[in-house]
Amino acid sequence: STRSLAVNYVQEAIQGTNAAIAYIYCDYKNPKTQSELELLSSITRQLTEQTSSIPPAVKEFCDNNAERRRNPTGDEWISLVKSICLLFQTTYVFVDALVIFLCPTNRINKFHNH
């Protein structure tokens, strides 16, 4: 598949470096896979799995939201993803089917610019 070629190529190229990869597939038949929070949650999980231990920012994020018994906002997720990305020299995020992903442009720009 195309996903395999692109992701495998980058995985091979970054082997032995301080880089991370996250891959998202938006299934147009399943709107849940297209939600901003679902995407950010998946990116967070994938990047966290590539760290040697759970980053303090992730633990704090989980503890704070569990304590308040609420779901985090999009901005809070973006902030968390940015903080995890700082643990790596380079972070690659592949989003398949971005064309069908309906997200306010300002959110994409907030995430993309970092």
C-alpha positions as a Markdown table, in Angstrom:
| # | Residue | x | y | z |
|---|---|---|---|---|
| 1 | Ser | 0.0 | 0.0 | 0.0 |
| 2 | Thr | 1.0 | 3.6 | -0.4 |
| 3 | Arg | 1.0 | 4.1 | 3.4 |
| 4 | Ser | 3.5 | 1.3 | 3.8 |
| 5 | Leu | 5.8 | 2.8 | 1.1 |
| 6 | Ala | 5.9 | 6.3 | 2.6 |
| 7 | Val | 6.0 | 5.3 | 6.2 |
| 8 | Asn | 8.5 | 2.5 | 5.7 |
| 9 | Tyr | 10.7 | 4.8 | 3.7 |
| 10 | Val | 10.8 | 7.4 | 6.5 |
| 11 | Gln | 11.1 | 4.7 | 9.2 |
| 12 | Glu | 14.2 | 3.4 | 7.5 |
| 13 | Ala | 15.6 | 6.8 | 6.9 |
| 14 | Ile | 15.3 | 7.9 | 10.6 |
| 15 | Gln | 16.5 | 4.6 | 12.1 |
| 16 | Gly | 19.0 | 5.4 | 14.9 |
| 17 | Thr | 18.0 | 9.0 | 15.1 |
| 18 | Asn | 16.0 | 11.0 | 17.6 |
| 19 | Ala | 12.9 | 11.1 | 15.4 |
| 20 | Ala | 9.3 | 9.9 | 15.6 |
| 21 | Ile | 6.5 | 9.0 | 13.3 |
| 22 | Ala | 2.7 | 9.1 | 13.7 |
| 23 | Tyr | 0.3 | 7.9 | 11.0 |
| 24 | Ile | -3.4 | 8.7 | 10.8 |
| 25 | Tyr | -6.0 | 7.3 | 8.4 |
| 26 | Cys | -9.3 | 9.1 | 8.0 |
| 27 | Asp | -11.9 | 6.7 | 6.8 |
| 28 | Tyr | -14.6 | 8.8 | 5.0 |
| 29 | Lys | -17.1 | 6.1 | 5.9 |
| 30 | Asn | -16.5 | 6.5 | 9.6 |
| 31 | Pro | -16.8 | 10.2 | 10.7 |
| 32 | Lys | -15.3 | 9.3 | 14.1 |
| 33 | Thr | -11.9 | 8.8 | 12.4 |
| 34 | Gln | -12.1 | 12.4 | 11.1 |
| 35 | Ser | -12.7 | 14.2 | 14.4 |
| 36 | Glu | -10.0 | 16.6 | 15.5 |
| 37 | Leu | -9.8 | 15.2 | 19.0 |
| 38 | Glu | -9.7 | 11.6 | 17.6 |
| 39 | Leu | -6.7 | 12.6 | 15.4 |
| 40 | Leu | -4.9 | 14.4 | 18.2 |
| 41 | Ser | -5.5 | 11.6 | 20.6 |
| 42 | Ser | -4.1 | 9.1 | 18.1 |
| 43 | Ile | -1.0 | 11.2 | 17.4 |
| 44 | Thr | -0.4 | 11.6 | 21.1 |
| 45 | Arg | -0.6 | 7.8 | 21.7 |
| 46 | Gln | 1.7 | 7.0 | 18.8 |
| 47 | Leu | 4.3 | 9.5 | 19.8 |
| 48 | Thr | 4.2 | 8.5 | 23.5 |
| 49 | Glu | 4.7 | 4.9 | 22.5 |
| 50 | Gln | 8.0 | 6.0 | 20.9 |
| 51 | Thr | 9.4 | 7.5 | 24.1 |
| 52 | Ser | 11.5 | 5.5 | 26.6 |
| 53 | Ser | 9.0 | 6.3 | 29.3 |
| 54 | Ile | 5.7 | 8.2 | 29.6 |
| 55 | Pro | 6.5 | 11.9 | 29.3 |
| 56 | Pro | 5.6 | 13.9 | 32.4 |
| 57 | Ala | 3.4 | 16.2 | 30.3 |
| 58 | Val | 1.3 | 13.1 | 29.3 |
| 59 | Lys | 0.9 | 12.0 | 32.9 |
| 60 | Glu | 0.0 | 15.5 | 34.0 |
| 61 | Phe | -2.5 | 15.9 | 31.1 |
| 62 | Cys | -4.2 | 12.6 | 32.1 |
| 63 | Asp | -4.2 | 13.3 | 35.8 |
| 64 | Asn | -5.6 | 16.8 | 35.4 |
| 65 | Asn | -8.4 | 15.8 | 33.1 |
| 66 | Ala | -9.3 | 12.7 | 35.2 |
| 67 | Glu | -9.3 | 14.9 | 38.3 |
| 68 | Arg | -11.6 | 17.4 | 36.7 |
| 69 | Arg | -13.7 | 14.7 | 35.1 |
| 70 | Arg | -13.9 | 16.4 | 31.7 |
| 71 | Asn | -12.6 | 15.9 | 28.2 |
| 72 | Pro | -9.7 | 18.0 | 27.1 |
| 73 | Thr | -10.2 | 20.8 | 24.6 |
| 74 | Gly | -8.6 | 20.8 | 21.1 |
| 75 | Asp | -6.2 | 23.5 | 22.2 |
| 76 | Glu | -5.1 | 21.3 | 25.2 |
| 77 | Trp | -4.5 | 18.3 | 22.9 |
| 78 | Ile | -2.5 | 20.5 | 20.5 |
| 79 | Ser | -0.4 | 21.8 | 23.4 |
| 80 | Leu | 0.3 | 18.2 | 24.5 |
| 81 | Val | 1.2 | 17.0 | 21.1 |
| 82 | Lys | 3.6 | 20.0 | 20.7 |
| 83 | Ser | 5.2 | 19.2 | 24.1 |
| 84 | Ile | 5.8 | 15.5 | 23.1 |
| 85 | Cys | 7.2 | 16.6 | 19.7 |
| 86 | Leu | 9.8 | 18.6 | 21.6 |
| 87 | Leu | 11.2 | 15.3 | 22.9 |
| 88 | Phe | 12.3 | 14.4 | 19.4 |
| 89 | Gln | 14.7 | 16.2 | 17.0 |
| 90 | Thr | 12.2 | 15.6 | 14.2 |
| 91 | Thr | 8.6 | 14.4 | 14.2 |
| 92 | Tyr | 6.8 | 13.1 | 11.1 |
| 93 | Val | 3.0 | 13.0 | 11.0 |
| 94 | Phe | 1.3 | 11.3 | 8.1 |
| 95 | Val | -2.4 | 12.0 | 7.6 |
| 96 | Asp | -4.1 | 9.9 | 4.9 |
| 97 | Ala | -7.2 | 11.4 | 3.3 |
| 98 | Leu | -6.6 | 14.9 | 4.6 |
| 99 | Val | -8.7 | 16.2 | 1.8 |
| 100 | Ile | -11.9 | 14.8 | 3.4 |
| 101 | Phe | -10.9 | 15.8 | 6.9 |
| 102 | Leu | -13.1 | 18.7 | 7.9 |
| 103 | Cys | -11.3 | 20.8 | 10.4 |
| 104 | Pro | -11.2 | 24.6 | 10.9 |
| 105 | Thr | -8.2 | 26.0 | 9.1 |
| 106 | Asn | -6.9 | 27.8 | 12.2 |
| 107 | Arg | -6.5 | 24.4 | 14.0 |
| 108 | Ile | -4.5 | 22.9 | 11.2 |
| 109 | Asn | -2.3 | 26.0 | 11.1 |
| 110 | Lys | -1.8 | 26.0 | 14.9 |
| 111 | Phe | -0.6 | 22.4 | 14.7 |
| 112 | His | 1.3 | 22.7 | 11.4 |
| 113 | Asn | 3.3 | 25.8 | 12.4 |
| 114 | His | 5.2 | 23.9 | 15.1 |
